[in-house]
């Protein structure tokens, strides 16, 4: 039995949250909880225990507050964050590396398939690398 990865999606735009939620849940790998307000997200996160938090980057100061608050929760301190933005200035920063202030960052110009693939990469641990030792004869 495999468990669904839990995603906390924080965005005030219902059309965006509906598209993202549908794209992620249709894979059969994710359970998405949507919160339109960061304060509600801060209260929901400790009991929902997300594997990833998706945040609207247009409210980056609020997103940073959520991040700091969740870092205080022992069970959530290692939870990754992914910021989404429709800001053209932010998109230029994505092209130069994909990280902003140490957080993963995607511009809204990505396709839903790209978003799903990136989320899957963030929540799925990489398989362990096996190192072969040379045997002596």
MODELLER restraints for C-alpha pairs under 7 A, 6 or more apart:
rsr = mdl.restraints
at = mdl.atoms
rsr.add(forms.Gaussian(group=physical.xy_distance, feature=features.Distance(at['CA:4:A'], at['CA:29:A']), mean=5.09, stdev=0.5))
rsr.add(forms.Gaussian(group=physical.xy_distance, feature=features.Distance(at['CA:4:A'], at['CA:30:A']), mean=4.90, stdev=0.5))
rsr.add(forms.Gaussian(group=physical.xy_distance, feature=features.Distance(at['CA:4:A'], at['CA:31:A']), mean=5.95, stdev=0.5))
rsr.add(forms.Gaussian(group=physical.xy_distance, feature=features.Distance(at['CA:5:A'], at['CA:29:A']), mean=6.16, stdev=0.5))
rsr.add(forms.Gaussian(group=physical.xy_distance, feature=features.Distance(at['CA:5:A'], at['CA:30:A']), mean=4.74, stdev=0.5))
rsr.add(forms.Gaussian(group=physical.xy_distance, feature=features.Distance(at['CA:5:A'], at['CA:31:A']), mean=6.12, stdev=0.5))
rsr.add(forms.Gaussian(group=physical.xy_distance, feature=features.Distance(at['CA:5:A'], at['CA:51:A']), mean=6.04, stdev=0.5))
rsr.add(forms.Gaussian(group=physical.xy_distance, feature=features.Distance(at['CA:6:A'], at['CA:30:A']), mean=5.75, stdev=0.5))
rsr.add(forms.Gaussian(group=physical.xy_distance, feature=features.Distance(at['CA:6:A'], at['CA:31:A']), mean=4.88, stdev=0.5))
rsr.add(forms.Gaussian(group=physical.xy_distance, feature=features.Distance(at['CA:6:A'], at['CA:32:A']), mean=5.94, stdev=0.5))
rsr.add(forms.Gaussian(group=physical.xy_distance, feature=features.Distance(at['CA:6:A'], at['CA:50:A']), mean=4.70, stdev=0.5))
rsr.add(forms.Gaussian(group=physical.xy_distance, feature=features.Distance(at['CA:6:A'], at['CA:51:A']), mean=5.19, stdev=0.5))
rsr.add(forms.Gaussian(group=physical.xy_distance, feature=features.Distance(at['CA:6:A'], at['CA:52:A']), mean=6.78, stdev=0.5))
rsr.add(forms.Gaussian(group=physical.xy_distance, feature=features.Distance(at['CA:7:A'], at['CA:30:A']), mean=6.81, stdev=0.5))
rsr.add(forms.Gaussian(group=physical.xy_distance, feature=features.Distance(at['CA:7:A'], at['CA:31:A']), mean=6.15, stdev=0.5))
rsr.add(forms.Gaussian(group=physical.xy_distance, feature=features.Distance(at['CA:7:A'], at['CA:32:A']), mean=4.76, stdev=0.5))
rsr.add(forms.Gaussian(group=physical.xy_distance, feature=features.Distance(at['CA:7:A'], at['CA:33:A']), mean=6.29, stdev=0.5))
rsr.add(forms.Gaussian(group=physical.xy_distance, feature=features.Distance(at['CA:7:A'], at['CA:50:A']), mean=5.22, stdev=0.5))
rsr.add(forms.Gaussian(group=physical.xy_distance, feature=features.Distance(at['CA:7:A'], at['CA:51:A']), mean=5.92, stdev=0.5))
rsr.add(forms.Gaussian(group=physical.xy_distance, feature=features.Distance(at['CA:7:A'], at['CA:52:A']), mean=5.03, stdev=0.5))
rsr.add(forms.Gaussian(group=physical.xy_distance, feature=features.Distance(at['CA:7:A'], at['CA:53:A']), mean=5.79, stdev=0.5))
rsr.add(forms.Gaussian(group=physical.xy_distance, feature=features.Distance(at['CA:8:A'], at['CA:32:A']), mean=5.90, stdev=0.5))
rsr.add(forms.Gaussian(group=physical.xy_distance, feature=features.Distance(at['CA:8:A'], at['CA:33:A']), mean=4.98, stdev=0.5))
rsr.add(forms.Gaussian(group=physical.xy_distance, feature=features.Distance(at['CA:8:A'], at['CA:34:A']), mean=6.08, stdev=0.5))
rsr.add(forms.Gaussian(group=physical.xy_distance, feature=features.Distance(at['CA:8:A'], at['CA:50:A']), mean=5.80, stdev=0.5))
rsr.add(forms.Gaussian(group=physical.xy_distance, feature=features.Distance(at['CA:8:A'], at['CA:52:A']), mean=6.39, stdev=0.5))
rsr.add(forms.Gaussian(group=physical.xy_distance, feature=features.Distance(at['CA:8:A'], at['CA:53:A']), mean=4.73, stdev=0.5))
rsr.add(forms.Gaussian(group=physical.xy_distance, feature=features.Distance(at['CA:8:A'], at['CA:54:A']), mean=6.07, stdev=0.5))
rsr.add(forms.Gaussian(group=physical.xy_distance, feature=features.Distance(at['CA:9:A'], at['CA:32:A']), mean=6.75, stdev=0.5))
rsr.add(forms.Gaussian(group=physical.xy_distance, feature=features.Distance(at['CA:9:A'], at['CA:33:A']), mean=6.05, stdev=0.5))
rsr.add(forms.Gaussian(group=physical.xy_distance, feature=features.Distance(at['CA:9:A'], at['CA:34:A']), mean=4.80, stdev=0.5))
rsr.add(forms.Gaussian(group=physical.xy_distance, feature=features.Distance(at['CA:9:A'], at['CA:35:A']), mean=6.25, stdev=0.5))
rsr.add(forms.Gaussian(group=physical.xy_distance, feature=features.Distance(at['CA:9:A'], at['CA:53:A']), mean=6.01, stdev=0.5))
rsr.add(forms.Gaussian(group=physical.xy_distance, feature=features.Distance(at['CA:9:A'], at['CA:54:A']), mean=4.72, stdev=0.5))
rsr.add(forms.Gaussian(group=physical.xy_distance, feature=features.Distance(at['CA:9:A'], at['CA:55:A']), mean=6.17, stdev=0.5))
rsr.add(forms.Gaussian(group=physical.xy_distance, feature=features.Distance(at['CA:10:A'], at['CA:34:A']), mean=5.98, stdev=0.5))
rsr.add(forms.Gaussian(group=physical.xy_distance, feature=features.Distance(at['CA:10:A'], at['CA:35:A']), mean=4.94, stdev=0.5))
rsr.add(forms.Gaussian(group=physical.xy_distance, feature=features.Distance(at['CA:10:A'], at['CA:36:A']), mean=5.61, stdev=0.5))
rsr.add(forms.Gaussian(group=physical.xy_distance, feature=features.Distance(at['CA:10:A'], at['CA:37:A']), mean=6.77, stdev=0.5))
rsr.add(forms.Gaussian(group=physical.xy_distance, feature=features.Distance(at['CA:10:A'], at['CA:38:A']), mean=6.61, stdev=0.5))
rsr.add(forms.Gaussian(group=physical.xy_distance, feature=features.Distance(at['CA:10:A'], at['CA:41:A']), mean=6.75, stdev=0.5))
rsr.add(forms.Gaussian(group=physical.xy_distance, feature=features.Distance(at['CA:10:A'], at['CA:54:A']), mean=6.06, stdev=0.5))
rsr.add(forms.Gaussian(group=physical.xy_distance, feature=features.Distance(at['CA:10:A'], at['CA:55:A']), mean=4.90, stdev=0.5))
rsr.add(forms.Gaussian(group=physical.xy_distance, feature=features.Distance(at['CA:10:A'], at['CA:56:A']), mean=6.29, stdev=0.5))
rsr.add(forms.Gaussian(group=physical.xy_distance, feature=features.Distance(at['CA:11:A'], at['CA:17:A']), mean=6.52, stdev=0.5))
rsr.add(forms.Gaussian(group=physical.xy_distance, feature=features.Distance(at['CA:11:A'], at['CA:35:A']), mean=6.60, stdev=0.5))
rsr.add(forms.Gaussian(group=physical.xy_distance, feature=features.Distance(at['CA:11:A'], at['CA:36:A']), mean=4.97, stdev=0.5))
rsr.add(forms.Gaussian(group=physical.xy_distance, feature=features.Distance(at['CA:11:A'], at['CA:55:A']), mean=6.24, stdev=0.5))
rsr.add(forms.Gaussian(group=physical.xy_distance, feature=features.Distance(at['CA:11:A'], at['CA:56:A']), mean=5.16, stdev=0.5))
rsr.add(forms.Gaussian(group=physical.xy_distance, feature=features.Distance(at['CA:12:A'], at['CA:36:A']), mean=4.32, stdev=0.5))
rsr.add(forms.Gaussian(group=physical.xy_distance, feature=features.Distance(at['CA:12:A'], at['CA:37:A']), mean=6.53, stdev=0.5))
rsr.add(forms.Gaussian(group=physical.xy_distance, feature=features.Distance(at['CA:17:A'], at['CA:34:A']), mean=6.99, stdev=0.5))
rsr.add(forms.Gaussian(group=physical.xy_distance, feature=features.Distance(at['CA:21:A'], at['CA:32:A']), mean=6.02, stdev=0.5))
rsr.add(forms.Gaussian(group=physical.xy_distance, feature=features.Distance(at['CA:23:A'], at['CA:112:A']), mean=6.51, stdev=0.5))
rsr.add(forms.Gaussian(group=physical.xy_distance, feature=features.Distance(at['CA:23:A'], at['CA:116:A']), mean=6.99, stdev=0.5))
rsr.add(forms.Gaussian(group=physical.xy_distance, feature=features.Distance(at['CA:24:A'], at['CA:30:A']), mean=5.92, stdev=0.5))
rsr.add(forms.Gaussian(group=physical.xy_distance, feature=features.Distance(at['CA:24:A'], at['CA:116:A']), mean=6.04, stdev=0.5))
rsr.add(forms.Gaussian(group=physical.xy_distance, feature=features.Distance(at['CA:25:A'], at['CA:31:A']), mean=6.02, stdev=0.5))
rsr.add(forms.Gaussian(group=physical.xy_distance, feature=features.Distance(at['CA:25:A'], at['CA:32:A']), mean=6.83, stdev=0.5))
rsr.add(forms.Gaussian(group=physical.xy_distance, feature=features.Distance(at['CA:35:A'], at['CA:41:A']), mean=5.62, stdev=0.5))
rsr.add(forms.Gaussian(group=physical.xy_distance, feature=features.Distance(at['CA:38:A'], at['CA:62:A']), mean=6.70, stdev=0.5))
rsr.add(forms.Gaussian(group=physical.xy_distance, feature=features.Distance(at['CA:38:A'], at['CA:66:A']), mean=6.69, stdev=0.5))
rsr.add(forms.Gaussian(group=physical.xy_distance, feature=features.Distance(at['CA:42:A'], at['CA:66:A']), mean=6.06, stdev=0.5))
rsr.add(forms.Gaussian(group=physical.xy_distance, feature=features.Distance(at['CA:49:A'], at['CA:76:A']), mean=6.78, stdev=0.5))
rsr.add(forms.Gaussian(group=physical.xy_distance, feature=features.Distance(at['CA:51:A'], at['CA:79:A']), mean=5.97, stdev=0.5))
rsr.add(forms.Gaussian(group=physical.xy_distance, feature=features.Distance(at['CA:51:A'], at['CA:123:A']), mean=6.30, stdev=0.5))
rsr.add(forms.Gaussian(group=physical.xy_distance, feature=features.Distance(at['CA:52:A'], at['CA:79:A']), mean=5.83, stdev=0.5))
rsr.add(forms.Gaussian(group=physical.xy_distance, feature=features.Distance(at['CA:52:A'], at['CA:80:A']), mean=5.20, stdev=0.5))
rsr.add(forms.Gaussian(group=physical.xy_distance, feature=features.Distance(at['CA:52:A'], at['CA:81:A']), mean=5.87, stdev=0.5))
rsr.add(forms.Gaussian(group=physical.xy_distance, feature=features.Distance(at['CA:52:A'], at['CA:123:A']), mean=6.67, stdev=0.5))
rsr.add(forms.Gaussian(group=physical.xy_distance, feature=features.Distance(at['CA:53:A'], at['CA:80:A']), mean=6.41, stdev=0.5))
rsr.add(forms.Gaussian(group=physical.xy_distance, feature=features.Distance(at['CA:53:A'], at['CA:81:A']), mean=4.79, stdev=0.5))
rsr.add(forms.Gaussian(group=physical.xy_distance, feature=features.Distance(at['CA:53:A'], at['CA:82:A']), mean=6.21, stdev=0.5))
rsr.add(forms.Gaussian(group=physical.xy_distance, feature=features.Distance(at['CA:54:A'], at['CA:81:A']), mean=5.94, stdev=0.5))
rsr.add(forms.Gaussian(group=physical.xy_distance, feature=features.Distance(at['CA:54:A'], at['CA:82:A']), mean=4.85, stdev=0.5))
rsr.add(forms.Gaussian(group=physical.xy_distance, feature=features.Distance(at['CA:54:A'], at['CA:83:A']), mean=5.83, stdev=0.5))
rsr.add(forms.Gaussian(group=physical.xy_distance, feature=features.Distance(at['CA:55:A'], at['CA:63:A']), mean=6.39, stdev=0.5))
rsr.add(forms.Gaussian(group=physical.xy_distance, feature=features.Distance(at['CA:55:A'], at['CA:82:A']), mean=6.20, stdev=0.5))
rsr.add(forms.Gaussian(group=physical.xy_distance, feature=features.Distance(at['CA:55:A'], at['CA:83:A']), mean=4.79, stdev=0.5))
rsr.add(forms.Gaussian(group=physical.xy_distance, feature=features.Distance(at['CA:55:A'], at['CA:84:A']), mean=6.04, stdev=0.5))
rsr.add(forms.Gaussian(group=physical.xy_distance, feature=features.Distance(at['CA:56:A'], at['CA:83:A']), mean=5.85, stdev=0.5))
rsr.add(forms.Gaussian(group=physical.xy_distance, feature=features.Distance(at['CA:56:A'], at['CA:84:A']), mean=5.20, stdev=0.5))
rsr.add(forms.Gaussian(group=physical.xy_distance, feature=features.Distance(at['CA:56:A'], at['CA:85:A']), mean=6.18, stdev=0.5))
rsr.add(forms.Gaussian(group=physical.xy_distance, feature=features.Distance(at['CA:57:A'], at['CA:83:A']), mean=5.18, stdev=0.5))
rsr.add(forms.Gaussian(group=physical.xy_distance, feature=features.Distance(at['CA:57:A'], at['CA:84:A']), mean=5.35, stdev=0.5))
rsr.add(forms.Gaussian(group=physical.xy_distance, feature=features.Distance(at['CA:57:A'], at['CA:85:A']), mean=5.09, stdev=0.5))
rsr.add(forms.Gaussian(group=physical.xy_distance, feature=features.Distance(at['CA:58:A'], at['CA:85:A']), mean=6.18, stdev=0.5))
rsr.add(forms.Gaussian(group=physical.xy_distance, feature=features.Distance(at['CA:70:A'], at['CA:76:A']), mean=5.84, stdev=0.5))
rsr.add(forms.Gaussian(group=physical.xy_distance, feature=features.Distance(at['CA:70:A'], at['CA:77:A']), mean=6.24, stdev=0.5))
rsr.add(forms.Gaussian(group=physical.xy_distance, feature=features.Distance(at['CA:71:A'], at['CA:77:A']), mean=4.15, stdev=0.5))
rsr.add(forms.Gaussian(group=physical.xy_distance, feature=features.Distance(at['CA:81:A'], at['CA:103:A']), mean=6.53, stdev=0.5))
rsr.add(forms.Gaussian(group=physical.xy_distance, feature=features.Distance(at['CA:81:A'], at['CA:104:A']), mean=6.68, stdev=0.5))
rsr.add(forms.Gaussian(group=physical.xy_distance, feature=features.Distance(at['CA:82:A'], at['CA:103:A']), mean=6.66, stdev=0.5))
rsr.add(forms.Gaussian(group=physical.xy_distance, feature=features.Distance(at['CA:82:A'], at['CA:104:A']), mean=5.03, stdev=0.5))
rsr.add(forms.Gaussian(group=physical.xy_distance, feature=features.Distance(at['CA:82:A'], at['CA:105:A']), mean=5.67, stdev=0.5))
rsr.add(forms.Gaussian(group=physical.xy_distance, feature=features.Distance(at['CA:83:A'], at['CA:104:A']), mean=6.33, stdev=0.5))
rsr.add(forms.Gaussian(group=physical.xy_distance, feature=features.Distance(at['CA:83:A'], at['CA:105:A']), mean=4.77, stdev=0.5))
rsr.add(forms.Gaussian(group=physical.xy_distance, feature=features.Distance(at['CA:83:A'], at['CA:106:A']), mean=6.26, stdev=0.5))
rsr.add(forms.Gaussian(group=physical.xy_distance, feature=features.Distance(at['CA:84:A'], at['CA:105:A']), mean=6.10, stdev=0.5))
rsr.add(forms.Gaussian(group=physical.xy_distance, feature=features.Distance(at['CA:84:A'], at['CA:106:A']), mean=5.09, stdev=0.5))
rsr.add(forms.Gaussian(group=physical.xy_distance, feature=features.Distance(at['CA:84:A'], at['CA:107:A']), mean=5.76, stdev=0.5))
rsr.add(forms.Gaussian(group=physical.xy_distance, feature=features.Distance(at['CA:84:A'], at['CA:108:A']), mean=6.30, stdev=0.5))
rsr.add(forms.Gaussian(group=physical.xy_distance, feature=features.Distance(at['CA:85:A'], at['CA:106:A']), mean=6.51, stdev=0.5))
rsr.add(forms.Gaussian(group=physical.xy_distance, feature=features.Distance(at['CA:85:A'], at['CA:107:A']), mean=4.84, stdev=0.5))
rsr.add(forms.Gaussian(group=physical.xy_distance, feature=features.Distance(at['CA:85:A'], at['CA:108:A']), mean=5.27, stdev=0.5))
rsr.add(forms.Gaussian(group=physical.xy_distance, feature=features.Distance(at['CA:86:A'], at['CA:107:A']), mean=5.89, stdev=0.5))
rsr.add(forms.Gaussian(group=physical.xy_distance, feature=features.Distance(at['CA:86:A'], at['CA:108:A']), mean=4.72, stdev=0.5))
rsr.add(forms.Gaussian(group=physical.xy_distance, feature=features.Distance(at['CA:90:A'], at['CA:107:A']), mean=6.76, stdev=0.5))
rsr.add(forms.Gaussian(group=physical.xy_distance, feature=features.Distance(at['CA:91:A'], at['CA:107:A']), mean=5.01, stdev=0.5))
rsr.add(forms.Gaussian(group=physical.xy_distance, feature=features.Distance(at['CA:94:A'], at['CA:105:A']), mean=6.54, stdev=0.5))
rsr.add(forms.Gaussian(group=physical.xy_distance, feature=features.Distance(at['CA:94:A'], at['CA:106:A']), mean=6.34, stdev=0.5))
rsr.add(forms.Gaussian(group=physical.xy_distance, feature=features.Distance(at['CA:94:A'], at['CA:107:A']), mean=6.66, stdev=0.5))
rsr.add(forms.Gaussian(group=physical.xy_distance, feature=features.Distance(at['CA:98:A'], at['CA:104:A']), mean=6.02, stdev=0.5))
rsr.add(forms.Gaussian(group=physical.xy_distance, feature=features.Distance(at['CA:98:A'], at['CA:105:A']), mean=5.36, stdev=0.5))
rsr.add(forms.Gaussian(group=physical.xy_distance, feature=features.Distance(at['CA:98:A'], at['CA:106:A']), mean=6.66, stdev=0.5))
rsr.add(forms.Gaussian(group=physical.xy_distance, feature=features.Distance(at['CA:99:A'], at['CA:105:A']), mean=5.32, stdev=0.5))
